[in-house]
């Protein structure tokens, strides 16, 4: 298994990095470390977006059918609008 293709590992790693960046600021780390972490963060977020778009599993529902994929929330009013139109 290629770890770079595992979406959960990449998302977890970038999230932990973001939390460590925030902690470094709050703990008063040196300006060089904070600037280096800040400079690296756009590349990590971009890579995370690439991995999600490339290797992520798309939802089975459309945006009009289900508003959120992780919560059973149906959009309101779509059926009524289709019947009236």
C-alpha positions as CSV (number, residue, x, y, z in Angstrom):
1,X,0.0,0.0,0.0
2,X,1.4,3.4,-1.0
3,X,0.9,5.8,2.0
4,X,0.7,8.8,-0.3
5,X,-2.4,7.3,-1.9
6,X,-4.1,6.8,1.5
7,X,-6.3,9.9,1.9
8,X,-6.8,9.5,5.6
9,X,-3.0,9.4,6.3
10,X,-2.4,12.6,4.3
11,X,-5.4,14.5,5.8
12,X,-4.4,13.4,9.3
13,X,-0.7,14.4,8.8
14,X,-1.6,17.9,7.4
15,X,-4.1,18.4,10.2
16,X,-1.5,17.5,12.9
17,X,1.0,19.9,11.1
18,X,-1.6,22.7,11.3
19,X,-2.2,22.1,15.0
20,X,1.6,22.0,15.7
21,X,1.9,25.3,13.8
22,X,-0.7,26.9,16.0
23,X,0.9,25.5,19.1
24,X,4.3,26.8,18.0
25,X,2.8,30.3,17.8
26,X,1.1,30.0,21.2
27,X,4.2,28.6,22.9
28,X,6.4,31.4,21.6
29,X,8.6,29.5,19.2
30,X,11.3,31.3,17.3
31,X,10.3,33.5,14.4
32,X,12.4,31.5,12.0
33,X,10.6,28.2,12.8
34,X,7.2,29.9,12.6
35,X,8.0,31.5,9.2
36,X,9.4,28.2,7.9
37,X,6.2,26.3,9.0
38,X,4.1,29.1,7.5
39,X,6.0,29.0,4.2
40,X,5.6,25.2,4.0
41,X,1.9,25.1,4.8
42,X,0.5,26.1,1.4
43,X,2.4,23.3,-0.3
44,X,1.1,20.8,2.2
45,X,-2.5,22.0,1.9
46,X,-2.2,21.9,-1.9
47,X,-0.8,18.4,-1.8
48,X,-3.6,17.3,0.5
49,X,-6.2,18.8,-1.9
50,X,-4.5,16.9,-4.8
51,X,-4.6,13.6,-2.9
52,X,-8.2,14.1,-2.0
53,X,-9.2,14.9,-5.5
54,X,-7.1,12.2,-7.1
55,X,-7.6,9.3,-4.7
56,X,-10.7,10.2,-2.7
57,X,-13.9,8.3,-3.1
58,X,-16.7,10.5,-4.6
59,X,-20.1,10.5,-3.0
60,X,-22.9,8.5,-4.4
61,X,-25.5,11.3,-3.9
62,X,-25.6,14.6,-5.8
63,X,-25.6,17.9,-4.1
64,X,-29.3,18.4,-4.9
65,X,-30.1,15.0,-3.3
66,X,-28.1,15.2,-0.1
67,X,-26.6,18.4,1.3
68,X,-24.0,16.7,3.5
69,X,-22.4,13.3,2.9
70,X,-21.5,12.6,6.5
71,X,-24.9,13.5,7.9
72,X,-28.4,12.3,6.9
73,X,-29.7,15.7,5.9
74,X,-32.0,16.0,2.9
75,X,-32.3,19.3,1.1
76,X,-35.6,21.1,1.8
77,X,-37.9,22.3,-1.0
78,X,-36.3,20.6,-4.0
79,X,-39.2,18.2,-4.5
80,X,-41.9,20.8,-4.0
81,X,-40.2,23.1,-6.5
82,X,-39.9,20.4,-9.1
83,X,-43.6,19.5,-8.7
84,X,-44.7,23.1,-8.9
85,X,-42.5,23.9,-11.9
